[in-house]
Amino acid sequence: MQIRTLVTALTTAAVMVFAATASADRSDWPRSITVGTASQGGTYFIYGSGWADMVAEALDIRAGGEVTGGPVQNATLVETGDHQFGMVTMGPAYAAWTGESELAPGLEHRNIRAVFPMYQTTFHVITRARDDITSMDDLEGKRVGVGPAGGTADMYFPQFFDHLGIDAEIRNGGASDLAGQLQDGLIDAFAFAAGVPISAFAQLEAEIDVNIFSVNESEQQQLLDIFPELSAASITSDQYGSVDGEIPAISIWNFAITHKDMPESLVYGVTKTVMENNERMMRIHRAAWETVPENFEHNNWLPYHPGAVRWFEENGYDIPEDLRG
């Protein structure tokens, strides 16, 4: 009984010390944090809202994901301080960094900082099987939804079509909305970019017969030569039942970002929460299988926030000197 009482006393004391330390360390924290995601029905919204909830629980702070137009808008919202955290694909983030953002042209987003690697965003297309649209060439003259204006798909797919000589009619909208439009025949194809499987695609696949496709090998190489920030990828039958075997695709990496002035202890806590709980992240979305520390290396230009640097280096990952923000 005395031993149990001693253990209880020591545990209580440890909790009190931790609480006191956390309290002192939180003096410069915001009262709440908002994570910029994207449209409902897309991977960003599910994934971002999920890790925001994890952080809220782990750090005892109000936190939540917010619907946005996607990476282009997220970069600007973090740059201006309207959002504390955001999620970006590295192409739109680099455009923002260099002052070439479509949303804020001329404004160099030099206040954004990397926090942790998320996953690869894969570019692919879904159509109704009855429409017999099964390749990029088949999109000629078709009505193609590409997600919300300012999102990754909206940034890249029109450029892909231009370089491949495809004249398509571009439509914008949220993932859930465009999925509904495709099902009702209001658009001919939904071309999107997100972690695989995209929930809106999976939902469509469960309700109607669909075709899911991306670029062929020749188109893949052509586009990789033009867009060096992109990577070769593939989509498999393990991800979508409508895919036969494995098909080529193109992807780009996603990272969580924050503002350079965000408190170091807060960013450290966020990084620790996400990087040390991959099993829980996987329950939020399957794309999180790539949300692991070693993938920090897929960012080779955006400086990491000091709070993130501290966590990575404490855990044996060497952040290059020129990426210490």
C-alpha positions in Angstrom: 0.0 0.0 0.0 2.9 2.4 0.8 4.6 1.6 -2.5 1.3 2.3 -4.3 0.9 5.5 -2.4 4.5 6.5 -3.3 4.0 5.7 -7.0 0.8 7.7 -7.0 2.5 10.6 -5.3 5.4 10.5 -7.8 3.0 10.3 -10.8 1.0 13.2 -9.5 4.2 15.2 -8.9 5.4 14.4 -12.4 2.1 15.5 -13.9 2.2 18.7 -11.9 5.8 19.4 -13.1 4.8 18.7 -16.7 1.7 20.9 -16.4 3.7 23.8 -14.9 6.4 23.5 -17.7 3.7 23.3 -20.4 2.0 26.3 -18.9 5.2 28.4 -18.8 6.0 27.3 -22.3 2.6 28.2 -23.7 2.6 31.9 -22.8 3.2 32.9 -26.4 0.8 30.4 -27.9 -2.3 31.5 -29.8 -5.6 30.7 -28.1 -6.5 28.4 -31.0 -5.0 27.2 -34.3 -6.7 26.8 -37.7 -5.3 24.4 -40.3 -6.1 25.3 -43.9 -7.2 22.2 -45.9 -9.2 22.2 -49.1 -12.7 21.3 -50.2 -14.9 18.7 -48.5 -14.7 15.3 -50.1 -11.0 15.6 -50.8 -8.0 14.1 -49.0 -6.8 17.4 -47.6 -10.0 18.1 -45.7 -10.2 14.6 -44.1 -6.4 14.4 -43.4 -6.1 18.0 -42.2 -9.1 17.9 -39.9 -7.8 14.6 -38.5 -4.4 15.8 -37.5 -5.8 19.1 -36.2 -8.0 17.0 -33.9 -5.0 15.0 -32.8 -3.1 18.1 -32.0 -6.0 19.6 -30.1 -6.1 16.5 -27.9 -2.4 16.1 -27.4 -1.6 19.7 -26.7 -4.8 20.7 -25.1 -5.5 23.6 -27.5 -8.4 24.4 -29.7 -7.6 23.3 -33.2 -9.5 22.5 -36.3 -9.4 22.2 -40.1 -11.0 24.8 -42.3 -12.3 24.4 -45.8 -10.3 26.5 -48.3 -9.5 26.6 -52.0 -6.5 24.4 -51.4 -2.7 24.8 -51.5 -2.5 28.1 -53.3 -4.8 29.8 -50.8 -3.3 27.9 -47.9 0.1 29.4 -48.6 -1.3 32.9 -48.6 -3.4 32.4 -45.5 -0.3 31.3 -43.6 1.9 34.0 -45.1 -0.5 36.7 -43.9 -1.1 35.1 -40.5 -4.8 34.4 -41.1 -4.2 30.7 -40.5 -1.6 29.3 -38.2 -1.0 26.1 -40.2 -1.8 25.0 -43.7 -1.2 22.1 -46.1 0.5 22.7 -49.5 1.8 20.8 -52.5 5.4 21.9 -53.1 4.7 23.3 -56.7 2.1 25.9 -55.6 4.2 26.6 -52.5 7.3 27.3 -54.6 5.3 29.6 -56.8 4.1 31.5 -53.7 7.6 31.6 -52.3 8.9 33.3 -55.5 6.0 35.7 -55.8 4.3 33.9 -58.6 1.1 32.8 -56.8 -2.0 33.2 -58.9 -3.8 34.4 -55.7 -1.2 37.0 -54.7 1.0 37.7 -57.7 4.1 39.7 -56.8 4.0 38.8 -53.1 6.9 36.7 -52.2 5.7 34.3 -49.4 9.0 34.3 -47.5 7.3 33.8 -44.1 6.1 30.3 -44.7 8.0 27.4 -43.1 7.9 23.6 -43.5 6.7 21.5 -40.5 6.4 17.9 -41.6 6.0 15.7 -44.7 2.5 14.5 -45.5 2.3 12.3 -48.6 2.4 12.4 -52.4 -0.5 13.9 -54.2 -1.3 11.9 -57.3 -2.9 13.3 -60.4 -5.7 11.1 -61.8 -9.1 11.2 -63.5 -12.4 9.5 -62.9 -15.3 9.2 -65.5 -18.5 7.2 -65.8 -17.9 3.9 -67.4 -21.0 4.4 -69.7 -19.3 7.5 -71.3 -16.3 5.4 -72.5 -13.7 8.0 -71.6 -10.6 6.0 -70.6 -7.5 8.2 -71.5 -6.2 11.7 -71.5 -6.8 11.9 -75.3 -10.5 11.1 -74.7 -10.8 14.4 -72.7 -10.6 16.4 -75.9 -13.6 18.7 -76.1 -15.0 17.4 -72.8 -16.2 19.2 -69.6 -13.6 18.5 -67.0 -13.9 19.4 -63.3 -10.5 20.2 -61.8 -11.4 21.0 -58.2 -11.6 24.4 -56.5 -10.0 27.4 -58.1 -6.5 27.8 -56.7 -6.1 24.1 -55.9 -3.3 21.9 -57.1 -5.4 20.2 -59.8 -6.6 23.6 -61.0 -3.0 24.8 -61.2 -1.6 21.8 -63.1 -4.3 20.0 -65.1 -4.9 23.0 -67.5 -1.2 23.1 -68.1 -1.0 19.3 -68.7 -3.8 19.7 -71.3 -2.0 22.5 -73.0 1.2 20.6 -73.3 -0.5 17.4 -74.4 -2.6 19.3 -77.0 -5.9 18.6 -75.4 -8.7 21.2 -75.6 -11.0 20.7 -72.6 -13.6 22.9 -71.0 -12.4 23.5 -67.4 -14.9 23.6 -64.5 -14.1 24.5 -60.9 -15.8 23.3 -57.7 -15.3 21.4 -54.5 -14.6 17.6 -54.7 -17.9 16.5 -53.4 -19.8 18.9 -55.7 -17.8 17.8 -58.8 -18.4 14.1 -57.9 -22.1 14.8 -57.8 -21.9 16.7 -61.2 -20.1 13.7 -62.7 -22.6 11.3 -61.5 -25.5 13.4 -62.9 -23.7 13.9 -66.2 -23.2 17.6 -65.8 -19.5 17.2 -66.4 -17.7 14.5 -68.4 -14.7 13.9 -66.2 -13.4 14.8 -62.8 -9.6 15.3 -62.8 -8.2 15.8 -59.3 -4.9 15.6 -57.4 -4.9 14.3 -53.8 -3.7 11.4 -51.6 -4.8 8.1 -52.9 -7.5 6.9 -52.6 -9.5 10.2 -53.0 -12.6 9.8 -50.9 -14.8 11.4 -53.5 -13.5 9.0 -56.1 -13.9 6.0 -53.8 -17.5 7.1 -53.1 -18.3 7.3 -56.8 -16.7 3.9 -57.4 -19.0 2.4 -54.7 -22.1 3.9 -56.3 -21.6 3.7 -60.1 -19.4 1.9 -62.7 -16.4 4.2 -63.3 -13.1 4.4 -65.2 -10.1 5.7 -63.3 -7.0 6.6 -65.3 -4.1 9.0 -65.5 -1.3 9.6 -68.1 0.2 6.9 -70.2 4.0 6.2 -70.1 4.8 8.6 -73.0 2.7 11.4 -71.5 4.2 10.8 -68.1 7.7 11.3 -69.4 6.7 14.3 -71.5 5.2 16.1 -68.5 8.1 15.1 -66.1 10.5 16.7 -68.5 8.5 20.0 -68.4 7.7 20.0 -64.7 10.8 19.0 -62.7 9.0 19.4 -59.4 6.8 16.5 -60.2 7.6 12.8 -59.7 6.7 9.5 -61.5 4.0 7.6 -59.6 1.5 4.8 -60.1 -2.1 3.9 -59.1 -2.9 0.3 -58.2 -5.8 -2.0 -57.8 -5.1 -2.0 -54.1 -6.2 1.6 -54.1 -9.2 1.4 -56.4 -11.1 -1.7 -57.5 -11.7 -0.1 -60.9 -8.0 -0.1 -61.7 -6.7 -3.2 -63.4 -3.2 -3.9 -62.0 -1.0 -0.9 -62.0 -1.1 2.3 -64.2 1.4 5.1 -64.5 0.7 8.5 -63.0 2.3 11.7 -61.8 2.6 13.0 -58.3 3.9 15.9 -56.2 4.8 16.0 -52.5 2.7 17.7 -49.8 4.0 19.3 -46.6 2.4 21.0 -43.7 3.5 24.6 -43.3 3.3 27.3 -40.6 4.4 31.0 -40.2 8.0 31.7 -39.2 6.8 33.6 -36.1 4.8 30.7 -34.7 6.1 29.8 -31.3 8.8 27.2 -31.4 7.3 25.0 -28.6 4.0 24.9 -30.4 5.5 23.8 -33.7 7.6 21.3 -31.9 4.5 19.9 -30.2 2.6 19.7 -33.5 5.6 17.9 -35.2 6.0 15.5 -32.4 2.2 14.7 -32.3 2.0 13.9 -36.0 5.4 12.3 -36.6 5.1 9.9 -33.6 1.6 8.7 -34.2 1.6 7.2 -37.7 -0.8 4.4 -36.8 -3.4 6.9 -35.8 -2.7 9.0 -38.8 -3.3 5.9 -41.0 -6.8 5.6 -39.4 -7.5 9.1 -40.4 -6.5 8.5 -44.1 -4.6 5.7 -45.8 -2.5 8.3 -47.6 -0.7 8.9 -44.3 1.4 5.8 -44.8 3.9 8.3 -46.2 3.6 10.6 -43.3 6.8 9.4 -41.7 10.0 11.4 -40.6 12.3 10.0 -43.3 10.3 11.7 -46.0 11.5 15.1 -44.8 14.1 14.8 -47.5 11.5 15.4 -50.2 11.6 19.1 -49.3 14.8 20.6 -50.7 14.1 24.3 -50.8 11.6 25.5 -48.1 13.2 26.2 -44.7 11.9 24.2 -41.8 10.5 26.0 -38.8 12.9 25.9 -35.8 10.4 23.9 -33.8 10.3 21.2 -36.5 14.1 21.3 -36.8 14.4 20.6 -33.1 12.1 17.5 -33.2 13.8 16.0 -36.3 17.3 16.5 -35.0 16.4 15.1 -31.6 15.2 12.0 -33.4 18.3 11.5 -35.6 17.3 13.3 -38.8 19.8 15.9 -40.1 18.2 19.0 -41.5 20.6 20.7 -43.9 21.9 24.1 -42.8 20.3 26.0 -45.6 16.9 24.6 -44.6 17.0 25.8 -41.0 14.4 28.6 -40.9 
